[in-house]
Amino acid sequence: MIWKIKPSIDILQQIGKNTLSDNLGIEMIDFGDDFLTAKMPVDHRTVQPFRILHGGASVALAETLGSVASVLTLEQGSKKQIVGVEINANHLSSAREGTWVFGTVKPIRIGRAIQVWNIEIKDEAGKLVCVSRLTCAVVER
């Protein structure tokens, strides 16, 4: 297991309270030894004018997942914090309003100073909607 802070759905949901992810309806729904999964509605908060998922909402989901995953790799009580350095996203297909998308994050590299995470976002049918990579720096508070 890569997590230094043991995840639970309750802990994962609390991390997102009163944040952008809360406003976008992002819900953490699953975790394993090396992944986290969240879902996000494709609704009035996350669509663009053509009523399909906004690319920025996909990026927000990706960064949320990668940032939360990064925090969970820090030692409990650590004097370190995580800051995003770079994120990219390839939007591969659309998701229509009234559905959900599901993002899963897995590590590419977990270093002492830099972490790189891969995030895949899929629609309800399992079709790949977006693939993203997030780089985070581990810095002193």
Residue, then its C-alpha position, 0 to 999 in steps of 0.5 A: m500500500i502506498w498510503k501513509i495516511k490510511p484512507s476511508i471514504d469518510i476521510l476522503q469526503q471530509i478533505g473536500k468539504n467547502t472546496l471546489s470539489d464540494n461545489l462541483g459535486i465530486e464524491m470519493i467513492d473507492f480506494g485501494d492499495d494504489f488508487l483512488t476513485a471519485k465520481m462527478p455529475v455532468d450537470h449545470r455545474t460542470v457542463q459547457p454551453f453545448r450541455i456536455l462536460h466542460g474540459g475545465a471540470s475534467v481538469a478539476l476532477a483530475e487535480t482533486l484526485g491527484s492532490v488528495a492522493s499526494v496528501l495521503t502519501l505524506e507521513q501523519g503529522s508531516k511538516k510537508q505539504i503538496v502543491g500542484v506544479e503542472i497538469n495536462a489533460n487530453h479530452l478524448s470524448s464527451a459526456r452528456e448532461g445527466t450522466w456521471v463521470f468517474g476518475t481514477v488516480k494511480p501513481i507514476r512516481i512518488g518521490r520525496a520532492i516530486q510526485v507524478w500521477n495519472i488520472e483517467i476519467k471515464d463515462e458510465a459505460g467505461k468509455l475514456v473521456c479524458v486522460s490527465r497527468l498531474t505533477c505535484a511538489v512536496v514542500e515545507r509548510 
